[in-house]
Amino acid sequence: MWTRDQGECGTGAPVARTVTPDGDVILLVPGESAAARAAAHAQDDDLPAVIEITDVAPVSVPHRIRGRARLAGWLTPVRGDDRAPCAALLAERHPVGELLGLTEALEADAPYTGRPAWMLLRLEVGEISVDDLWGAERVDPEELAAAGPDPMAAHEAELLQHLASVHPDRLAGLCGLLGSREASGLTPVPLALDRLGLRVRFTRGPGLAAFDARFDFPEPVADVCGLRRAVRGLFPAAAH
């Protein structure tokens, strides 16, 4: 199982998040956010919390929401000796952490004084549900702990936007791989990209979604160079 980590920044929303090897979700939130205040007020009491994640396609396409995930569990501030390793893990996966002064502000031996500008929170996950392009299902927290990030997640938005704006003619050629499906008059829009393949949404007019088609790569890709080769390989296949 592989996960995407696409945090969103907004008023009170986490500016970054990551998953620990134990499957807990570490969140960096503004110190004045409702989540930070509630977690600090709860002290050592269990604070039920829910994270809802919406995955939106980075290109203009009918029905842009590709999926939703819901993680329910118990929220606590990251304290004591746990603060430094959690901050280091977050800064490693989200370089923005360095700009926020995580290394200095979240040292394990640095106590909170007043209301901190930023707070690290931990969600101990008890229940997960996902509804995406592959269907709706529940996910065991152990699966989340064992998951790793898809290596293409950081490059997906840029590559999909490039395909949509620069190579619409090549995308149109993929209609030839649809077999017996009616391809006349379809407009293809790249919808999703991962280490295993490309998903394209074929529409029949502005605002009208027809269907999605998945084009698998010959083998999983491990980096962006391999991804570009795999995507280019789809277009010659479509021409035959």
C-alpha positions as CSV (number, residue, x, y, z in Angstrom):
1,M,0.0,0.0,0.0
2,W,1.3,3.5,-0.9
3,T,0.1,6.8,0.4
4,R,0.0,10.4,-1.0
5,D,0.8,13.2,1.3
6,Q,-0.7,16.4,0.0
7,G,-1.1,18.9,2.8
8,E,-3.0,22.1,2.5
9,C,-2.2,25.4,4.2
10,G,-5.1,27.5,5.4
11,T,-6.3,29.3,8.5
12,G,-5.8,26.9,11.4
13,A,-5.1,24.0,9.0
14,P,-1.9,21.9,9.3
15,V,0.9,23.4,7.2
16,A,2.6,20.0,7.0
17,R,2.0,16.4,8.1
18,T,3.7,13.1,8.0
19,V,3.3,9.5,9.3
20,T,5.6,8.0,11.9
21,P,6.9,4.4,11.5
22,D,4.3,3.5,14.2
23,G,1.4,4.8,12.1
24,D,0.8,8.0,14.1
25,V,0.1,11.2,12.1
26,I,2.3,14.2,13.1
27,L,0.8,17.6,12.3
28,L,2.4,21.0,12.4
29,V,-0.3,23.6,13.2
30,P,-0.3,27.3,14.1
31,G,-0.2,27.7,17.9
32,E,-3.4,29.8,17.8
33,S,-5.3,27.3,15.8
34,A,-8.4,25.6,17.3
35,A,-6.7,22.2,17.2
36,A,-3.6,23.5,19.1
37,R,-5.8,25.2,21.8
38,A,-8.0,22.1,22.2
39,A,-5.1,19.7,22.5
40,A,-3.3,21.9,25.0
41,H,-6.4,22.4,27.1
42,A,-7.1,18.6,27.2
43,Q,-3.7,18.0,28.8
44,D,-3.4,14.2,29.2
45,D,-7.1,13.4,28.5
46,D,-8.0,11.6,25.3
47,L,-9.2,14.2,22.7
48,P,-11.2,12.6,19.9
49,A,-10.3,14.1,16.6
50,V,-10.9,13.5,12.9
51,I,-8.7,14.4,9.9
52,E,-10.5,14.7,6.6
53,I,-8.3,14.9,3.5
54,T,-9.7,15.8,0.0
55,D,-7.6,14.9,-3.0
56,V,-8.3,17.4,-5.9
57,A,-6.9,16.9,-9.4
58,P,-4.3,19.5,-10.3
59,V,-5.7,20.0,-13.7
60,S,-9.1,21.4,-14.9
61,V,-11.3,18.4,-15.4
62,P,-15.0,17.6,-14.7
63,H,-15.5,16.2,-11.2
64,R,-12.0,17.2,-9.9
65,I,-12.3,15.5,-6.5
66,R,-10.3,12.3,-6.9
67,G,-10.9,11.0,-3.4
68,R,-11.5,11.6,0.3
69,A,-9.9,10.0,3.3
70,R,-11.1,10.2,6.9
71,L,-8.7,9.4,9.8
72,A,-10.3,9.2,13.3
73,G,-8.3,8.9,16.5
74,W,-7.0,10.7,19.6
75,L,-5.1,14.0,19.5
76,T,-2.3,15.1,21.9
77,P,0.6,17.6,21.8
78,V,4.0,16.1,21.0
79,R,6.0,16.7,24.2
80,G,9.3,16.0,25.9
81,D,11.8,13.7,24.2
82,D,9.4,13.0,21.4
83,R,9.5,16.6,20.1
84,A,13.0,16.6,18.5
85,P,12.7,13.3,16.5
86,C,9.2,14.2,15.3
87,A,10.4,17.7,14.3
88,A,13.3,16.1,12.5
89,L,11.1,13.7,10.6
90,L,8.7,16.4,9.6
91,A,11.5,18.7,8.5
92,E,13.1,15.9,6.5
93,R,9.9,15.2,4.5
94,H,8.8,18.9,4.3
95,P,11.8,21.2,3.9
96,V,9.5,24.1,4.8
97,G,10.0,23.1,8.4
98,E,13.5,24.6,8.3
99,L,12.0,27.9,7.3
100,L,9.7,27.8,10.3
101,G,12.6,27.3,12.7
102,L,11.6,23.9,13.8
103,T,15.1,22.8,14.7
104,E,15.4,25.7,17.3
105,A,11.8,26.0,18.4
106,L,11.1,22.4,19.0
107,E,14.2,21.1,20.7
108,A,13.3,18.4,23.2
109,D,14.6,20.4,26.1
110,A,12.9,23.6,25.2
111,P,9.7,24.1,27.2
112,Y,6.7,25.8,25.9
113,T,6.5,29.4,27.0
114,G,3.1,31.1,26.5
115,R,1.4,30.3,23.2
116,P,4.0,28.9,20.7
117,A,3.9,30.1,17.1
118,W,3.7,26.5,16.0
119,M,2.7,23.3,17.7
120,L,3.4,19.7,16.9
121,L,0.4,17.4,17.4
122,R,0.1,13.6,17.3
123,L,-3.0,11.8,16.0
124,E,-3.0,8.2,17.3
125,V,-5.1,6.7,14.5
126,G,-7.9,4.3,15.4
127,E,-10.0,4.2,12.2
128,I,-9.4,5.0,8.6
129,S,-11.8,5.1,5.6
130,V,-10.9,6.0,2.0
131,D,-13.2,6.7,-0.9
132,D,-11.2,7.3,-4.1
133,L,-10.9,6.3,-7.8
134,W,-10.5,2.7,-6.8
135,G,-13.6,2.5,-4.6
136,A,-14.6,2.9,-1.0
137,E,-13.0,0.8,1.8
138,R,-11.7,0.8,5.3
139,V,-8.0,0.7,6.0
140,D,-6.4,-0.9,9.0
141,P,-4.1,1.5,11.0
142,E,-1.4,-1.2,10.6
143,E,-1.5,-0.8,6.9
144,L,-1.0,3.0,7.2
145,A,2.0,2.3,9.4
146,A,3.5,-0.1,6.8
147,A,2.8,2.2,3.9
148,G,5.4,4.4,2.1
149,P,4.9,7.5,0.0
150,D,4.4,7.0,-3.7
151,P,7.7,8.2,-5.2
152,M,5.8,10.2,-7.9
153,A,3.6,12.1,-5.5
154,A,5.9,15.2,-5.4
155,H,6.1,15.4,-9.2
156,E,2.5,14.4,-10.1
157,A,0.9,17.9,-10.3
158,E,3.7,19.4,-12.4
159,L,3.7,16.4,-14.9
160,L,0.0,16.3,-15.2
161,Q,-0.2,20.0,-15.9
162,H,2.6,19.6,-18.5
163,L,0.8,16.8,-20.3
164,A,-2.4,18.7,-20.4
165,S,-1.0,22.0,-21.7
166,V,1.8,20.8,-23.9
167,H,0.9,17.4,-25.2
168,P,-2.9,17.3,-25.9
169,D,-2.3,15.7,-29.3
170,R,-0.3,12.8,-27.8
171,L,-3.0,12.3,-25.1
172,A,-5.6,12.2,-27.9
173,G,-3.6,9.3,-29.4
174,L,-4.4,7.2,-26.4
175,C,-7.9,6.9,-27.7
176,G,-6.4,4.2,-29.9
177,L,-5.7,2.0,-26.9
178,L,-9.3,2.0,-25.8
179,G,-10.2,-1.1,-27.8
180,S,-13.8,-1.4,-28.8
181,R,-14.9,1.7,-26.8
182,E,-16.4,4.5,-28.9
183,A,-13.5,7.1,-29.1
184,S,-15.0,9.5,-31.6
185,G,-15.3,13.1,-30.2
186,L,-13.6,12.3,-26.9
187,T,-11.3,14.9,-25.2
188,P,-8.7,13.3,-22.9
189,V,-7.5,15.0,-19.7
190,P,-4.7,13.5,-17.6
191,L,-6.3,12.8,-14.2
192,A,-3.8,10.9,-12.0
193,L,-0.3,9.6,-12.1
194,D,1.6,7.2,-9.9
195,R,4.4,4.7,-10.0
196,L,2.2,2.1,-11.6
197,G,0.5,4.1,-14.4
198,L,-1.5,7.0,-15.8
199,R,-5.2,7.6,-15.5
200,V,-7.0,9.7,-18.1
201,R,-10.5,11.1,-18.0
202,F,-12.2,11.1,-21.4
203,T,-15.0,13.7,-21.8
204,R,-17.6,14.3,-24.5
205,G,-17.9,18.0,-24.1
206,P,-17.4,20.9,-21.6
207,G,-18.4,19.7,-18.2
208,L,-19.5,16.3,-19.4
209,A,-17.5,13.4,-18.0
210,A,-17.6,10.2,-20.1
211,F,-15.3,7.6,-18.4
212,D,-11.8,7.1,-17.0
213,A,-9.2,4.8,-18.5
214,R,-6.1,3.5,-16.7
215,F,-2.9,3.0,-18.7
216,D,-0.5,0.8,-16.8
217,F,3.3,1.1,-17.1
218,P,5.2,-2.1,-18.1
219,E,6.8,-2.0,-14.6
220,P,6.7,0.2,-11.5
221,V,8.8,3.4,-11.8
222,A,11.1,4.5,-9.0
223,D,12.0,8.1,-10.0
224,V,11.0,10.9,-12.3
225,C,13.4,9.8,-15.1
226,G,11.9,6.4,-15.2
227,L,8.4,8.0,-15.1
228,R,9.1,10.2,-18.1
229,R,10.4,7.1,-20.1
230,A,7.3,5.1,-19.1
231,V,4.9,7.9,-20.1
232,R,6.7,8.5,-23.4
233,G,6.4,4.7,-24.0
234,L,2.6,4.9,-23.9
235,F,2.4,7.2,-26.9
236,P,4.2,5.0,-29.4
237,A,2.0,2.1,-28.2
238,A,-1.0,4.2,-28.9
239,A,0.2,4.9,-32.5
240,H,0.2,1.2,-33.4
